[in-house]
């Protein structure tokens, strides 16, 4: 599910937190603190999507959005503390694919990023691990041809793990990606993993493995 994402945000704590969350979600990330070098990154990095703060020093996000639309086919999501209707309409009319108001929950931002990427055809929508298929668009799960009913949180957890291509995922990564927080008790993840594992194993051998001291991995 890896996509190239360019984050342009002048607030260092937000820029770092977003970059970490995107990386943990399996994406390749580059960052800029302002518009300097924006054209160079568009040409050299060729991002699939740009997360663009509106209120940047120097050239603002609207100016950079227009530039991106002229020179790139990347998706663009605007980030802003300005929630006025006219600002949102201006951004969308200028060509933004989505508009996220600060403060935001990281899990929601990642979901919006991946929704735009799917609409653009930049992400796989059906993930397969062994005989397990996870249809992200239809929010459906089948194993060996048999449908498996999951709760909304179980589905998010499974889709996240399925999209990691056999990589081990730590509890903190799961807390951030699925619940949007990193300060819940560890047993929250353990409880959901246990429930998800039981449902998957009712239809075949174990796919969801625990890697002691590291986290979890979905593989056949």
HURADA-V696038 format. One line per field, one symbol per residue. psi: psi as a letter, one per 20 degrees, with the letter a starting at -180 (. if undefined). burial: b if it has 16 or more other ideal C-beta (glycine too) atoms within 10 Angstrom, else e. A space follows every 50 residues. Layout:
psi = ???
burial = ???
This chain:
psi = jpqppppophoghgggggggggghjjqppqqqiaipjghghggghmqhqp oopgmqqcprhhghghghhhiqjqqppppqiojqghggggghhijqhrop pqqqphhgggggghgghghikiqqioppocjppooggilqpqpkipqppq rghhgggghgghijljqpprhggggghgijrjjrqhigggghgggggghg iijarphoqpopigcqqoq.
burial = bebbbbbbbebeebbebbbbbbebbbbebebbbbbeebeebbeebebbbb bbbbebeeebbbebbeebeeebebbbbbbbeeeeeebbebbeebebbbbb ebeeebbebbebbbbbbbeeebbeeebebeebbbebeeeebbbeeeebeb eeebbbbbbbbbbbeeebbebbbbbbbbbbebeeeeebbeebbeebbebb eebeeebbeeeeeebbbbbe
